[in-house]
Amino acid sequence: MLWLGLALPVIYIPGYLGMSIPTSWVLLSCVLPLTLWRPITLTGFHWVLFAFVAVSVASITWSWNVFDAVWGTWIIILFALAFILGSTRADLHPFFLGLGIGLTLNSFLAYAQALGYNPVLANHYLSSQNGVEFYNISGLMYNSMLFGEVLALGILGLVVYRLWIFIPFLLVALYLSHSIGGWLA
């Protein structure tokens, strides 16, 4: 779990790896099915989740845009597998420790991007609020909104597991992302 939490925020370099699909989704597609090898105690919520996935898979047959239907179903299946992984683990502390380390490394890159050093491909679009112009910083995640949302959710997990040492670095990066969704989360 530590390595999965560490790899997710660090492996996301689509411009350098030449992939149109974000590499974190590819990593999850390879790792999450391995979670099904353990015994799972199924609850009513698991059955509702399986029914939702089954309807999503069946909806591909009547979709007007098959590509989007397959993409959406793939994402739903990954979310379901992530839920199964989380519901079968007694402690997610190692995952959030790895996520804290990975997001902190990502944050240091965001600091460098804020100072004008851009070693990776990023979508730094200029925006303006109240007459002040600024660049939205994205770290390794290419998209500043995604960066902010992942930071916000990571901070919440780090607070739950009392991993306070990472939070100051992540709060600065959350500010640099200028992600309203991240701030609201």
Backbone torsions as a table, in degrees:
resi	resn	phi	psi	omega
1	MET	NA	-35.7	179.3
2	LEU	-59.8	-44.9	-177.2
3	TRP	-68.9	-34.5	177.1
4	LEU	-66.1	-44.9	177.9
5	GLY	-63.1	-35.3	178.7
6	LEU	-73.0	-40.9	-174.5
7	ALA	-72.9	-34.5	-174.2
8	LEU	-57.7	-49.2	-179.7
9	PRO	-80.6	-13.5	-175.6
10	VAL	-97.2	-26.8	-173.7
11	ILE	-80.3	-8.2	-172.8
12	TYR	-80.5	85.2	178.0
13	ILE	-134.6	70.4	-174.5
14	PRO	-64.6	-31.8	-178.3
15	GLY	-67.9	-33.9	-178.8
16	TYR	-87.3	-29.7	-179.1
17	LEU	-86.6	-8.4	175.6
18	GLY	71.1	27.4	-177.9
19	MET	-109.2	139.7	175.0
20	SER	-83.4	-19.6	177.3
21	ILE	-94.8	128.9	179.1
22	PRO	-55.4	136.1	-173.3
23	THR	-67.3	-23.8	177.6
24	SER	-67.4	-33.4	176.2
25	TRP	-67.3	-38.0	177.6
26	VAL	-64.6	-43.8	177.5
27	LEU	-59.5	-46.3	178.7
28	LEU	-63.3	-35.9	179.0
29	SER	-65.4	-30.3	179.2
30	CYS	-83.7	-36.0	-172.5
31	VAL	-88.9	-44.2	-172.5
32	LEU	-63.3	-36.6	176.4
33	PRO	-61.3	-23.8	177.6
34	LEU	-67.4	-18.8	179.0
35	THR	-70.4	-16.0	-178.6
36	LEU	-78.8	-6.4	-179.4
37	TRP	-76.5	-14.8	179.3
38	ARG	-90.7	154.7	175.9
39	PRO	-66.4	139.3	-177.4
40	ILE	-123.4	130.9	172.8
41	THR	-89.4	111.6	-175.4
42	LEU	-82.6	133.2	176.0
43	THR	-109.3	178.0	177.5
44	GLY	-61.8	-35.3	179.1
45	PHE	-66.2	-35.8	176.6
46	HIS	-60.9	-42.4	-179.5
47	TRP	-66.8	-37.9	175.5
48	VAL	-64.0	-41.6	177.7
49	LEU	-62.6	-43.9	178.1
50	PHE	-62.6	-39.5	178.3
51	ALA	-64.0	-41.4	178.4
52	PHE	-62.9	-42.2	178.3
53	VAL	-65.1	-40.4	179.2
54	ALA	-62.8	-41.7	177.4
55	VAL	-65.1	-39.0	178.1
56	SER	-63.0	-42.8	178.8
57	VAL	-65.8	-43.1	179.8
58	ALA	-65.7	-32.2	-177.5
59	SER	-67.5	-15.5	176.7
60	ILE	-60.9	-34.0	-176.0
61	THR	-67.6	-26.6	-179.7
62	TRP	-112.7	14.2	-178.9
63	SER	-78.4	143.6	175.9
64	TRP	-74.0	-33.8	-179.2
65	ASN	-118.6	96.3	-174.1
66	VAL	-64.2	-37.3	180.0
67	PHE	-59.3	-49.8	180.0
68	ASP	-65.1	-35.2	178.9
69	ALA	-66.2	-42.6	178.4
70	VAL	-66.8	-42.6	178.7
71	TRP	-59.7	-49.3	-179.9
72	GLY	-62.6	-40.0	177.8
73	THR	-65.7	-38.4	177.8
74	TRP	-60.8	-44.8	179.5
75	ILE	-64.0	-42.2	178.7
76	ILE	-62.4	-41.2	178.2
77	ILE	-64.5	-40.2	177.1
78	LEU	-63.7	-40.9	176.5
79	PHE	-62.2	-41.2	179.1
80	ALA	-64.2	-42.6	178.3
81	LEU	-66.1	-36.8	176.2
82	ALA	-64.8	-38.5	176.2
83	PHE	-63.5	-43.1	179.5
84	ILE	-62.7	-42.6	177.9
85	LEU	-60.9	-47.9	-179.1
86	GLY	-66.1	-34.4	-178.0
87	SER	-79.4	-16.8	179.9
88	THR	-99.0	-7.9	178.4
89	ARG	-94.4	135.1	178.6
90	ALA	-76.8	-30.0	-175.5
91	ASP	-142.0	125.5	177.6
92	LEU	-100.4	13.7	-179.7
93	HIS	-55.7	-46.5	179.3
94	PRO	-61.8	-37.0	179.0
95	PHE	-62.5	-47.3	-178.6
96	PHE	-71.9	-26.8	172.9
97	LEU	-64.2	-48.1	177.0
98	GLY	-63.0	-39.7	178.3
99	LEU	-64.5	-39.2	177.4
100	GLY	-62.7	-42.9	178.4
101	ILE	-64.4	-47.4	-179.5
102	GLY	-63.4	-42.5	178.7
103	LEU	-69.4	-31.0	176.4
104	THR	-67.4	-42.6	175.2
105	LEU	-60.5	-43.2	178.0
106	ASN	-62.4	-37.1	180.0
107	SER	-66.4	-39.2	177.9
108	PHE	-63.4	-35.9	174.4
109	LEU	-66.3	-37.3	177.5
110	ALA	-63.5	-37.0	176.7
111	TYR	-61.5	-43.6	178.6
112	ALA	-63.7	-39.5	178.0
113	GLN	-64.6	-36.0	178.2
114	ALA	-66.0	-27.0	178.5
115	LEU	-88.7	1.1	176.1
116	GLY	102.4	-2.5	179.1
117	TYR	-93.6	118.1	-176.2
118	ASN	-122.0	83.4	-178.5
119	PRO	-77.5	-13.7	180.0
120	VAL	-126.2	159.1	177.2
121	LEU	-65.1	128.9	-179.4
122	ALA	-144.8	154.7	179.2
123	ASN	-98.7	78.1	-179.2
124	HIS	-90.2	90.8	177.6
125	TYR	-94.7	145.1	-178.1
126	LEU	-83.2	130.7	175.5
127	SER	-130.6	167.1	-176.0
128	SER	-137.5	135.5	174.9
129	GLN	-135.3	124.9	179.3
130	ASN	54.5	38.3	177.7
131	GLY	80.9	-1.6	179.7
132	VAL	-102.2	125.7	-179.9
133	GLU	-96.5	139.6	177.6
134	PHE	-151.0	158.6	176.0
135	TYR	-96.9	138.6	175.2
136	ASN	-83.5	124.0	-173.7
137	ILE	-95.6	140.2	-173.9
138	SER	-126.3	-0.8	-178.9
139	GLY	59.2	-135.4	178.3
140	LEU	-86.6	-0.9	-170.6
141	MET	-92.5	2.6	174.8
142	TYR	66.2	-33.6	-176.2
143	ASN	-117.4	121.8	-175.7
144	SER	-68.5	-30.5	178.0
145	MET	-67.6	-43.6	176.7
146	LEU	-63.3	-41.5	179.0
147	PHE	-58.5	-47.0	179.7
148	GLY	-63.8	-40.5	-179.1
149	GLU	-68.4	-41.7	177.6
150	VAL	-65.2	-40.5	176.8
151	LEU	-60.5	-45.1	-178.5
152	ALA	-62.8	-45.8	179.2
153	LEU	-67.6	-37.5	176.6
154	GLY	-64.2	-40.6	178.0
155	ILE	-62.2	-41.8	178.3
156	LEU	-60.8	-44.1	177.6
157	GLY	-64.9	-38.6	178.3
158	LEU	-66.9	-34.7	176.2
159	VAL	-65.9	-43.0	-179.7
160	VAL	-59.2	-41.7	-178.1
161	TYR	-95.1	10.7	174.4
162	ARG	55.6	43.6	176.3
163	LEU	-98.9	68.2	-170.3
164	TRP	-67.1	-25.6	-171.6
165	ILE	-62.2	-28.3	-177.1
166	PHE	-84.3	-24.3	-168.2
167	ILE	-61.9	-42.6	179.4
168	PRO	-59.0	-39.3	179.1
169	PHE	-65.5	-39.2	-177.3
170	LEU	-73.7	-32.3	178.4
171	LEU	-65.9	-38.6	177.2
172	VAL	-65.2	-43.6	178.7
173	ALA	-65.6	-35.9	177.0
174	LEU	-61.7	-40.8	176.0
175	TYR	-63.5	-44.3	-178.0
176	LEU	-64.3	-28.3	-179.6
177	SER	-70.3	-23.4	-178.0
178	HIS	51.6	37.7	-179.4
179	SER	-93.3	111.4	-179.6
180	ILE	-64.5	-38.8	176.1
181	GLY	-60.6	-39.9	177.9
182	GLY	-66.5	-40.6	179.2
183	TRP	-66.0	-40.0	178.7
184	LEU	-66.7	-36.7	178.2
185	ALA	-65.8	NA	NA
